[in-house]
C-alpha cells in the first residue's frame, strides 16, 4: 500500500468511509473584482446563449422595458442640458452622465436592448449561437424597444412637463438637430455611438460589483452623448417628444434618421465592437509548437 493510499484508507475504529474531495485543476476564475478579457468573452457567450432561448412573451416584455429605460435616460438628459451655465462641453457631458441612467437600468435592472445585444455577434463568431437565433433576438427586441420608447414619449408629453421652459425649448432643439442630420452623418454617428454602448456593456460584464458596472457604463455612454453621436432607441424617444411639442420636421425626416442611425448602430455594435473584441479576446486558436533547431 502506498503512502497516499494509506492516507485515504478508513480508520478501522471509525465506522464512516472517508471520501476524498475533488481538487480543482485550476484556481476559481474571477476571484477578484474584474474579470480578465478572455473570461469576459466567455461570459458574453453564456449571456448571449441565455438570450436566444428567451420565450417570445418574456423577450417582448423585457424589450419594452429596455425602450422605457433608455427613454427615461433621454428625459433626464434633456433636463440636465437645459439652461446650464457650465458651458457647452461640460453641459453635454453632464447630459451624457444623466443619459447613462438608461443603460444602468438595462444592465443592472435587467432588460433587453437591441443595440447592446449587438455584442451577441461574439457568440455567433465563436459558433455558440446561430444567425437565426441572433436575428430573432435583435428583431423582436428592437421592435419592443421602439414600442417602449414611443409609449414613454407619448406619456411624458401627456404629463405636461415639456409645456414649460426650459424643457420645452431644449426638447425642440434636440429633435430639430437630429432631424437635420444628413443620412451619411447620421449613419457614421450611429456607428460611433453603438461602439461606445457595446464597450460599456463589455466593461459592465467584466465587473463583479454594482459599483464597477456603474463606472463601466457611465464613461462610455456619457462620451457618446457629449460628442453628439446617435443612438436609435434614444432617438425613438427624443425625436417624437420634440415633434409633439413643436419641433420642425416631417415623418419622412424622422424615418430617414431612424433608418440611418439603426444601420450605423448595427455596424458599430456587431461588426466593429463585436468583431474586434472577438478577434482580440474571444477568438480561440491552438498554438502549434515551434520546431527546435
TORVOSE-126653 format. One line per field, with one value per residue (C-alpha): residue in three letters; z, x, y; chain. Coordinates in steps of 0.2 Angstrom, whole numbers, plus 2048, in hexadecimal, padded with zeros to 3 digits. Each point is the difference from the previous one (the first is absolute). Example, Ala and Ser with C-alpha at 12.3 -4.5 7.8 and 13.67 -1.06 7.14 Angstrom:
<nodes>
r	[ALA,SER];
pz	[827,7FD];
px	[83E,806];
py	[7EA,811];
c	[A,A];
</nodes>
This chain:
<nodes>
r	[UNK,UNK,UNK,UNK,UNK,UNK,UNK,UNK,UNK,UNK,UNK,UNK,UNK,UNK,UNK,UNK,UNK,UNK,UNK,UNK,UNK,UNK,UNK,UNK,UNK,UNK,UNK,UNK,UNK,UNK,UNK,UNK,UNK,UNK,UNK,UNK,UNK,UNK,UNK,UNK,UNK,UNK,UNK,UNK,UNK,UNK,UNK,UNK,UNK,UNK,UNK,UNK,UNK,UNK,UNK,UNK,UNK,UNK,UNK,UNK,UNK,UNK,UNK,UNK,UNK,UNK,UNK,UNK,UNK,UNK,UNK,UNK,UNK,UNK,UNK,UNK,UNK,UNK,UNK,UNK,UNK,UNK,UNK,UNK,UNK,UNK,UNK,UNK,UNK,UNK,UNK,UNK,UNK,UNK,UNK,UNK,UNK,UNK,UNK,UNK,UNK,UNK,UNK,UNK,UNK,UNK,UNK,UNK,UNK,UNK,UNK,UNK,UNK,UNK,UNK,UNK,UNK,UNK,UNK,UNK,UNK,UNK,UNK,UNK,UNK,UNK,UNK,UNK,UNK,UNK,UNK,UNK,UNK,UNK,UNK,UNK,UNK,UNK,UNK,UNK,UNK,UNK,UNK,UNK,UNK,UNK,UNK,UNK,UNK,UNK,UNK,UNK,UNK,UNK,UNK,UNK,UNK,UNK,UNK,UNK,UNK,UNK,UNK,UNK,UNK,UNK,UNK,UNK,UNK,UNK,UNK,UNK,UNK,UNK,UNK,UNK,UNK,UNK,UNK,UNK,UNK,UNK,UNK,UNK,UNK,UNK,UNK,UNK,UNK,UNK,UNK,UNK,UNK,UNK,UNK,UNK,UNK,UNK,UNK,UNK,UNK,UNK,UNK,UNK,UNK,UNK,UNK,UNK,UNK,UNK,UNK,UNK,UNK,UNK,UNK,UNK,UNK,UNK,UNK,UNK,UNK,UNK,UNK,UNK,UNK,UNK,UNK,UNK,UNK,UNK,UNK,UNK,UNK,UNK,UNK,UNK,UNK,UNK,UNK,UNK,UNK,UNK,UNK,UNK,UNK,UNK,UNK,UNK,UNK,UNK,UNK,UNK,UNK,UNK,UNK,UNK,UNK,UNK,UNK,UNK,UNK,UNK,UNK,UNK,UNK,UNK,UNK,UNK,UNK,UNK,UNK,UNK,UNK,UNK,UNK,UNK,UNK,UNK,UNK,UNK,UNK,UNK,UNK,UNK,UNK,UNK,UNK,UNK,UNK,UNK,UNK,UNK,UNK];
pz	[800,7FB,80C,7F7,801,812,803,7F7,808,80E,812,806,810,7F6,7F8,7F2,7F0,7FC,7EE,7F9,7F9,7EE,7FE,7F3,7F2,7FF,80D,7FF,7F3,803,812,7FF,7FC,7ED,7F4,7F4,7EE,7FA,80E,7FC,7EE,808,80A,7F1,7F7,80F,801,7EE,801,80E,7F5,7F1,80A,808,7FD,7F4,80D,80C,7F2,7FB,812,804,7EF,805,810,7F7,7F5,810,809,7F2,7FE,812,7FE,7F1,80B,80E,7F3,7F9,811,804,7F0,803,804,807,804,7FF,7ED,7F1,803,813,7FD,7F3,80B,80E,7F5,7FB,812,803,7F0,807,80B,7F2,7FD,813,802,7F1,806,813,800,7F2,7EF,7EE,7F5,7EE,7FE,80F,7FA,7F1,80A,7FE,7EF,80B,804,7EE,7FA,80D,7FA,810,7F8,7EF,7F4,801,813,801,7F3,80A,80F,7F7,7F6,80E,80D,7F4,7FC,813,804,7F3,808,811,7FB,7F6,80E,80C,7F5,7FE,813,805,7F4,807,811,7FB,806,7EF,800,80A,7FD,7FF,7FC,7F2,7F7,803,7FA,7F0,7FD,803,7F4,7F2,801,7FD,7F3,7F6,7FF,7EF,7FE,7FE,810,80A,7FA,805,811,802,7FE,80D,80D,800,801,810,806,7FD,808,80F,801,7FE,80F,80A,7FD,806,811,80E,80A,7FD,803,7F3,7F3,804,7FC,7F1,7F8,805,7F7,7EF,7FF,806,7F3,7F1,806,803,7EF,7F7,7FA,7FC,808,7F8,80F,808,7F0,801,810,7FD,7EE,803,810,7F7,7F2,80B,809,7F0,7F8,7ED,7F6,7F7,802,7F1,809,810,7F6,7F6,811,808,7F1,7FE,813,802,7F2,807,811,7F9,7F8,80F,80C,7F7,7F3,808,813,7FF,7F2,808,812,7F9,7F6,80F,80E,7FA,7F2,806,7F6,804,801,7F6,808,7F7,7F9,80A,7F6];
px	[800,807,801,7F1,7F6,803,7FB,7EF,7FD,7F2,804,7FC,7F9,7F5,7F0,7FF,809,80B,7FD,80D,7F9,804,80E,7FE,80D,800,7FC,7EE,7FF,7FB,806,803,7F5,803,800,80E,7FB,800,7F4,7F5,7FF,7FA,7F3,7FA,7FD,7F6,7F6,7FD,7FA,7F4,7F8,7FD,7F5,7F5,7EE,7F8,7F4,80F,80B,7F3,7FC,813,802,7F2,809,810,7F7,7F9,810,80A,7F1,802,812,7FC,7F3,80D,80D,7F4,7FE,813,804,7F3,806,811,80D,80F,803,7FD,80C,7FD,7ED,800,80B,7F4,7F1,80A,802,7ED,7FD,80A,7F1,7F8,80E,803,7ED,802,810,7FD,7ED,7FF,7F8,803,808,803,80F,809,7FB,80B,80E,7F8,80A,80E,7F7,7FB,812,805,7F3,7F5,7F1,7F8,7FC,7EE,800,809,7F4,7F1,807,805,7F0,7F4,80A,801,7EE,7FC,80D,7F7,7EF,807,809,7F1,7F4,80A,802,7ED,7FE,80D,7F9,7EE,807,803,812,806,7F3,80B,811,80E,7FB,7F5,80D,80E,7F5,7FC,813,805,7F3,803,813,7FE,7F3,80C,80E,804,7FE,813,804,7F2,807,812,7FA,7F6,80F,80A,7F2,7FD,812,800,7F0,807,811,7F5,7F7,811,807,7F1,801,812,7FB,7FA,7F8,7F2,80D,80C,7F1,7FB,811,802,7EF,801,810,7FD,7EE,803,80E,7F4,7F3,80C,808,7EF,800,7EF,7F7,7F0,7F6,804,7FA,7F0,7FD,808,7FA,7EE,800,807,7F4,7F1,804,804,810,801,801,7F6,7FD,80B,80F,7FD,800,80F,80A,7FA,804,812,804,7F9,80B,80F,7FC,800,811,808,7FA,801,80D,80C,7FF,7FA,80C,810,7FC,7FE,810,809,7F9,7F3,809,806,80F,80C,812,80B,811,80F,80D,810,810];
py	[800,811,80F,809,7F0,7FE,813,7FD,7EF,800,7FF,7EF,807,80D,7F9,80D,7FF,80F,806,80C,811,804,80C,80E,7FF,813,80E,807,80D,812,7FF,813,80F,800,7F2,7FE,804,7EE,7FB,80E,7F9,7F0,809,809,7EF,7F9,811,7FF,7EE,804,80D,7F5,7F4,80E,7FC,80D,807,803,807,80D,805,802,80A,80C,803,803,80E,807,800,809,80C,805,803,80B,80A,802,806,80C,808,800,809,80E,811,7FB,80D,7F3,803,7F5,7F2,7FD,802,7F3,7F4,803,7FB,7F1,7FB,802,7F6,7F1,7FD,7F7,7F3,7FE,7FB,7F4,7F8,800,800,7F3,804,7FC,80E,7FC,80C,7F8,7EF,803,7F8,7F0,800,7F9,7F1,7FD,802,7F3,7F4,7FF,808,800,80F,7FC,800,811,808,7FA,809,810,802,7FD,809,80F,800,7FF,80E,80B,7FD,804,810,806,7FC,80A,80F,801,7FE,80D,80D,7FC,803,812,802,806,80E,80C,807,7FB,7EE,805,809,7F3,7F2,809,804,7EE,7FA,80D,7FD,7ED,802,80C,7F3,7FA,7ED,7FD,80A,7F7,7EF,804,807,7F0,7F6,80A,800,7ED,7FD,809,7F8,7EF,804,806,7EF,7F7,80A,7FD,7ED,800,807,7F5,80F,80C,80E,7FA,7FE,812,807,7F4,807,812,806,7F8,805,812,801,7FB,80D,80E,7FD,801,7EE,7F8,7F1,7F9,7FC,810,809,7F6,80A,811,804,7FC,80A,80F,7FE,7FF,810,80A,7FB,803,7F0,7F3,7EE,7FC,80A,7F5,7F0,805,803,7F0,7F5,808,800,7EE,7FA,809,7F9,7EE,803,808,7F3,7F0,802,80D,7FD,7EE,7FB,808,7FA,7EE,801,807,7F6,7F4,7F8,7EF,7F9,7F1,805,7F3,7FC,808,7F4,801,801];
c	[A,A,A,A,A,A,A,A,A,A,A,A,A,A,A,A,A,A,A,A,A,A,A,A,A,A,A,A,A,A,A,A,A,A,A,A,A,A,A,A,A,A,A,A,A,A,A,A,A,A,A,A,A,A,A,A,A,A,A,A,A,A,A,A,A,A,A,A,A,A,A,A,A,A,A,A,A,A,A,A,A,A,A,A,A,A,A,A,A,A,A,A,A,A,A,A,A,A,A,A,A,A,A,A,A,A,A,A,A,A,A,A,A,A,A,A,A,A,A,A,A,A,A,A,A,A,A,A,A,A,A,A,A,A,A,A,A,A,A,A,A,A,A,A,A,A,A,A,A,A,A,A,A,A,A,A,A,A,A,A,A,A,A,A,A,A,A,A,A,A,A,A,A,A,A,A,A,A,A,A,A,A,A,A,A,A,A,A,A,A,A,A,A,A,A,A,A,A,A,A,A,A,A,A,A,A,A,A,A,A,A,A,A,A,A,A,A,A,A,A,A,A,A,A,A,A,A,A,A,A,A,A,A,A,A,A,A,A,A,A,A,A,A,A,A,A,A,A,A,A,A,A,A,A,A,A,A,A,A,A,A,A,A,A,A,A,A,A,A,A,A,A,A,A,A,A,A,A,A,A,A,A,A,A,A,A,A,A,A,A,A,A,A];
</nodes>
